[in-house]
């Protein structure tokens, strides 16, 4: 893997981690159960994407 490709993956990891954290924090503050569940699912998808990208390195 080239240094430039590694840099792209590192950026993507950073973005996925940020989005996962934001979703988790938002879910904690939501009162509506359906909306909270939706945001928690988004957090899980970002976690999965993060894991998949991490495994590329």
Secondary structure as UniProt FT lines:
FT   HELIX           3..29
FT   HELIX           33..54
FT   TURN            55..56
//
